[in-house]
Amino acid sequence: MATTRLSDVIIPAVFAPYAVQKSLESNALYQSGIIAPDAQFNAFLQGGGKTFDLPFWADLSGDANVGSDDPAVLATPLKIGAGQDVAIRLNRNSLWSSMDLAGALAGSDPAGVIAGLVAGFWDREFKKYLLAILKGVIADNVANDGGDMVYSIATDAAGAPGAGEKISGTAVIAAKQTMGDQSGNLTAIAMHSVVYSELQRQNLIAFIPNSQADIGFGTYLGYSVIVDDGCPADAGTNRITYTTYLFGRGALAYGEGTPKVPVAIHRIEEAGNGSGEERLIHRREFILHPRGVKFTSTSLAGASPTNTELATATNWDRVYPRKAVRIAALKTNG
């Protein structure tokens, strides 16, 4: 009986973009609009280079002049400032043995089934990257910007946390107010399941059928709710501090490149003492960047940052004014 191999069912040129697209379709963060595709990033990734410079003009500042009828009084020109944001290329790949995928080969559409498995893997990975980035961005903010993107009611006191230390409408409103008069740009909120359960106990989660704001977990104060246990849950001596994030649309920009060989299938004939083994490798090059917070590469060992390096405060530096960065953090004990 003939043996079905990965190479019989997977066409790399078709498989690679299909798997990437499926991973985006299943990613709640992408579907909520928090992560927005950027054509500039796509174009940059087609060439070489580790980082991508994003120069920008600063807003005009100063006061208007009061007119005078004295011709000797000359107006002093004001400067137009500029700054530079910096994004970094992320290189990732994963390798699977066909033994892990053997069951999929029995499906009526094995290529589609395998692509679905691969897409699910990248969906989970993207959440890890995003949460590592947010951890680094917020840590930098606390260290260098006075924590003006963070509102905390968490403590590490002994005993069970009280209502004043748990998530509430009052606390979320205080967190969104870190953006001042631009807080109306916030559209989504991501939280740990423990925090989500607390809102459910308070009967504060709304489910609106056919609402674009509801991507599966309901809405809270009009924000699309995203639940992910990857959201920080930091254990102290007595309590756990949970970090909840608020986002605006396009808070992070995303671009996808094309590695030289995105998908490869190869056999190791000597594996299994000569029985043979088949492997599938999927490579991706992309940018996932928080708008207005440049990657400094201060603590970068290799060509592409690890998740730990993405979560390191010294690798980030906010270059936009606070109100222009559509991210806020709320720390609670539940």
C-alpha positions as CSV (number, residue, x, y, z in Angstrom):
1,M,0.0,0.0,0.0
2,A,1.4,3.5,-1.0
3,T,2.4,5.8,1.9
4,T,1.0,9.3,1.9
5,R,3.8,11.8,2.6
6,L,3.7,15.5,3.6
7,S,5.2,16.3,0.2
8,D,2.2,14.7,-1.5
9,V,-0.3,17.0,0.1
10,I,1.5,20.3,0.8
11,I,2.5,22.8,-1.9
12,P,4.8,25.2,0.0
13,A,4.0,28.3,-2.2
14,V,0.3,27.8,-1.4
15,F,0.6,26.4,2.1
16,A,2.7,29.3,3.6
17,P,0.4,32.3,2.9
18,Y,-2.7,30.1,3.7
19,A,-1.4,29.1,7.1
20,V,-0.4,32.7,7.9
21,Q,-3.9,34.0,6.9
22,K,-5.6,31.3,8.9
23,S,-3.6,32.3,12.0
24,L,-4.7,35.9,11.7
25,E,-8.3,34.9,11.2
26,S,-8.3,33.0,14.5
27,N,-6.3,35.7,16.4
28,A,-8.7,37.7,18.6
29,L,-6.2,40.5,19.1
30,Y,-5.9,40.9,15.3
31,Q,-9.6,40.6,14.7
32,S,-10.4,43.3,17.4
33,G,-8.3,45.8,15.4
34,I,-5.7,46.2,18.1
35,I,-3.1,45.0,15.6
36,A,-3.3,46.7,12.3
37,P,-1.5,45.7,9.1
38,D,1.1,48.2,7.7
39,A,2.1,48.2,4.1
40,Q,5.4,50.0,5.0
41,F,6.4,47.1,7.2
42,N,5.6,44.6,4.5
43,A,7.8,46.5,2.0
44,F,10.7,46.8,4.5
45,L,10.6,43.0,5.2
46,Q,11.2,42.3,1.5
47,G,14.7,43.6,1.9
48,G,17.5,43.3,4.4
49,G,18.1,45.0,7.7
50,K,17.3,44.3,11.3
51,T,15.5,47.5,12.3
52,F,13.1,49.8,10.5
53,D,13.3,53.6,11.2
54,L,10.0,55.5,11.4
55,P,10.7,59.2,11.4
56,F,7.8,61.5,12.4
57,W,7.1,65.2,12.9
58,A,6.3,66.4,16.4
59,D,3.2,68.4,16.9
60,L,3.5,72.2,16.8
61,S,3.9,73.8,20.2
62,G,4.1,77.3,21.7
63,D,1.8,80.3,21.8
64,A,0.6,82.5,19.0
65,N,2.1,86.0,18.8
66,V,0.1,89.1,19.8
67,G,0.2,91.5,16.8
68,S,1.9,94.9,17.1
69,D,2.0,98.1,15.0
70,D,5.7,98.5,15.8
71,P,7.7,97.6,12.7
72,A,10.8,97.1,14.8
73,V,9.2,94.2,16.7
74,L,10.0,91.0,14.8
75,A,8.3,87.7,15.4
76,T,10.5,84.8,16.6
77,P,10.0,81.7,14.6
78,L,9.1,78.5,16.4
79,K,10.8,75.2,15.5
80,I,9.1,72.2,14.0
81,G,10.4,69.2,15.9
82,A,11.0,65.7,14.7
83,G,11.6,62.3,16.2
84,Q,12.2,58.7,15.2
85,D,10.4,55.5,16.1
86,V,12.2,52.2,15.5
87,A,10.7,48.7,14.8
88,I,12.6,45.5,14.7
89,R,12.3,42.4,12.5
90,L,11.3,39.2,14.3
91,N,12.5,35.9,12.8
92,R,10.7,32.8,14.0
93,N,10.4,29.2,12.8
94,S,9.1,25.9,14.0
95,L,9.9,22.3,13.0
96,W,7.5,19.4,13.3
97,S,8.0,15.7,12.6
98,S,5.4,14.0,10.5
99,M,4.8,11.6,13.4
100,D,3.1,14.5,15.1
101,L,0.9,15.1,12.0
102,A,0.3,11.5,11.0
103,G,-3.3,11.6,12.1
104,A,-4.0,14.6,9.9
105,L,-3.1,12.7,6.8
106,A,-6.2,10.6,7.1
107,G,-8.4,13.7,6.7
108,S,-10.4,14.5,3.5
109,D,-8.3,17.6,3.1
110,P,-5.0,16.8,4.8
111,A,-3.3,20.0,3.6
112,G,-6.1,22.1,5.1
113,V,-6.0,20.2,8.4
114,I,-2.3,20.6,8.7
115,A,-2.5,24.3,7.8
116,G,-5.1,24.6,10.6
117,L,-2.8,23.0,13.1
118,V,0.1,25.3,12.1
119,A,-2.2,28.3,12.1
120,G,-3.3,27.5,15.7
121,F,0.3,27.2,16.7
122,W,1.2,30.7,15.3
123,D,-2.0,32.2,16.9
124,R,-0.7,31.1,20.3
125,E,2.8,32.3,19.5
126,F,1.6,35.7,18.4
127,K,-0.1,36.2,21.8
128,K,3.2,35.4,23.5
129,Y,5.0,38.0,21.4
130,L,2.4,40.6,22.1
131,L,2.3,40.1,25.8
132,A,6.1,40.1,26.0
133,I,6.2,43.4,24.1
134,L,3.6,44.9,26.4
135,K,5.5,43.7,29.5
136,G,8.6,45.5,28.2
137,V,6.8,48.6,27.2
138,I,5.0,49.0,30.5
139,A,8.3,48.2,32.5
140,D,10.0,51.0,30.5
141,N,7.2,53.3,31.2
142,V,7.4,52.7,34.9
143,A,11.1,53.1,34.9
144,N,11.5,56.1,32.7
145,D,8.2,57.9,32.3
146,G,6.8,58.0,35.8
147,G,4.3,55.2,35.1
148,D,1.9,57.5,33.3
149,M,0.5,54.6,31.3
150,V,-0.4,52.6,34.4
151,Y,-3.0,52.8,37.1
152,S,-2.6,50.4,40.0
153,I,-4.9,49.5,42.9
154,A,-3.0,46.2,43.7
155,T,-1.2,45.6,46.9
156,D,0.7,42.7,48.4
157,A,-0.9,43.0,51.8
158,A,-1.8,39.8,53.8
159,G,-5.3,38.6,53.6
160,A,-7.9,38.3,50.9
161,P,-8.1,41.4,48.6
162,G,-11.1,43.6,49.1
163,A,-13.4,45.2,46.5
164,G,-11.2,48.2,46.3
165,E,-8.3,46.1,45.1
166,K,-10.2,44.2,42.4
167,I,-11.2,45.3,38.9
168,S,-14.2,47.6,38.7
169,G,-15.7,50.2,36.5
170,T,-14.1,52.9,38.6
171,A,-10.6,51.3,38.2
172,V,-11.0,50.9,34.4
173,I,-12.1,54.5,34.0
174,A,-9.0,55.6,36.0
175,A,-6.8,53.6,33.8
176,K,-8.3,54.9,30.6
177,Q,-7.9,58.4,32.0
178,T,-4.1,58.1,31.7
179,M,-4.7,59.0,28.1
180,G,-6.6,62.2,29.1
181,D,-8.8,63.6,26.4
182,Q,-7.7,61.0,24.0
183,S,-9.1,58.1,26.0
184,G,-12.0,57.8,23.6
185,N,-9.6,56.2,21.2
186,L,-9.4,53.1,23.4
187,T,-11.6,50.3,22.1
188,A,-10.6,46.9,23.6
189,I,-9.6,45.4,26.9
190,A,-7.5,42.3,27.5
191,M,-7.5,40.5,30.8
192,H,-6.6,37.3,32.6
193,S,-9.5,34.8,33.1
194,V,-9.4,35.4,36.9
195,V,-10.2,39.1,36.3
196,Y,-12.8,38.2,33.7
197,S,-14.5,35.9,36.2
198,E,-14.5,38.8,38.7
199,L,-16.4,40.9,36.2
200,Q,-18.8,38.1,35.6
201,R,-19.5,37.8,39.3
202,Q,-20.2,41.5,39.3
203,N,-22.6,40.8,36.4
204,L,-20.8,43.5,34.4
205,I,-20.1,41.6,31.1
206,A,-22.6,42.5,28.3
207,F,-23.2,40.3,25.3
208,I,-24.6,42.1,22.3
209,P,-25.6,39.8,19.4
210,N,-24.2,40.8,16.0
211,S,-22.1,43.6,17.6
212,Q,-18.8,44.2,15.9
213,A,-17.5,45.1,19.4
214,D,-18.2,41.6,20.7
215,I,-15.5,39.2,19.5
216,G,-16.6,36.3,21.7
217,F,-16.1,37.4,25.3
218,G,-18.7,40.1,25.5
219,T,-18.1,43.8,26.1
220,Y,-17.3,45.9,29.2
221,L,-17.9,49.6,29.3
222,G,-18.2,49.5,25.6
223,Y,-14.8,47.8,25.2
224,S,-14.3,44.6,23.3
225,V,-13.2,42.0,25.9
226,I,-10.3,39.6,25.2
227,V,-9.5,36.9,27.7
228,D,-6.1,35.3,27.7
229,D,-4.2,33.7,30.6
230,G,-1.0,35.0,29.1
231,C,-1.9,38.4,30.6
232,P,0.6,38.9,33.5
233,A,-0.3,37.3,36.9
234,D,2.7,38.2,39.1
235,A,2.9,36.4,42.4
236,G,4.0,38.5,45.4
237,T,4.6,37.4,48.9
238,N,0.9,37.4,49.8
239,R,-1.1,38.1,46.6
240,I,-1.1,37.9,42.8
241,T,-1.1,41.1,40.8
242,Y,-3.0,40.9,37.5
243,T,-2.3,43.3,34.7
244,T,-5.2,44.2,32.4
245,Y,-4.5,46.1,29.2
246,L,-6.6,48.7,27.3
247,F,-5.9,49.3,23.7
248,G,-7.0,51.5,20.8
249,R,-7.4,50.4,17.2
250,G,-4.0,50.2,15.6
251,A,-2.1,50.4,18.8
252,L,0.3,47.9,17.3
253,A,1.4,47.7,13.7
254,Y,2.1,44.5,11.9
255,G,3.9,43.5,8.7
256,E,4.7,40.1,7.2
257,G,7.7,39.3,5.1
258,T,8.7,36.3,3.0
259,P,11.7,34.3,4.1
260,K,13.8,32.8,1.3
261,V,12.3,29.4,2.0
262,P,9.1,29.9,4.0
263,V,8.1,26.2,4.1
264,A,10.3,23.1,3.6
265,I,9.7,19.4,3.8
266,H,12.6,17.0,4.1
267,R,13.2,13.4,5.0
268,I,15.9,12.0,7.3
269,E,16.3,8.5,5.9
270,E,18.5,7.2,8.7
271,A,16.1,8.2,11.4
272,G,14.3,5.4,13.3
273,N,17.3,3.1,12.6
274,G,16.6,3.4,8.9
275,S,12.8,3.6,9.0
276,G,12.9,7.2,7.9
277,E,11.4,10.4,9.2
278,E,9.6,13.3,7.5
279,R,9.7,16.9,8.8
280,L,7.9,20.1,8.1
281,I,9.5,23.5,8.9
282,H,7.7,26.8,8.7
283,R,9.6,30.1,8.8
284,R,8.2,33.6,9.3
285,E,9.7,37.1,9.3
286,F,7.4,39.8,10.6
287,I,7.2,43.0,12.6
288,L,4.9,43.5,15.6
289,H,5.4,47.0,16.9
290,P,3.7,49.2,19.5
291,R,3.2,52.6,17.8
292,G,5.3,55.3,19.4
293,V,7.6,53.1,21.5
294,K,10.9,52.4,19.7
295,F,13.0,49.3,20.1
296,T,16.4,50.4,21.3
297,S,18.3,47.0,21.0
298,T,20.1,47.9,24.2
299,S,19.9,44.3,25.6
300,L,19.9,42.3,22.4
301,A,22.2,39.3,22.1
302,G,21.4,38.0,18.6
303,A,20.0,39.3,15.3
304,S,16.4,38.9,16.4
305,P,15.0,39.4,19.9
306,T,13.8,36.5,22.1
307,N,10.6,36.8,24.0
308,T,12.6,37.6,27.1
309,E,14.4,40.4,25.3
310,L,11.0,41.7,24.1
311,A,9.9,41.8,27.7
312,T,13.0,43.7,28.8
313,A,12.4,47.4,29.8
314,T,15.8,48.7,28.5
315,N,14.9,47.5,25.0
316,W,12.1,50.1,24.7
317,D,11.8,53.8,24.9
318,R,8.6,55.8,24.3
319,V,9.1,58.5,21.7
320,Y,5.5,59.6,21.2
321,P,3.6,61.8,23.7
322,R,1.6,59.8,26.2
323,K,-1.7,60.6,24.6
324,A,-0.6,59.3,21.2
325,V,0.3,55.8,22.5
326,R,-3.0,53.8,22.6
327,I,-2.1,51.5,25.4
328,A,-2.9,51.6,29.1
329,A,-2.4,49.2,31.9
330,L,-4.5,48.4,35.0
331,K,-3.0,46.4,37.9
332,T,-5.4,44.7,40.3
333,N,-5.5,41.8,42.8
334,G,-8.4,40.1,40.9
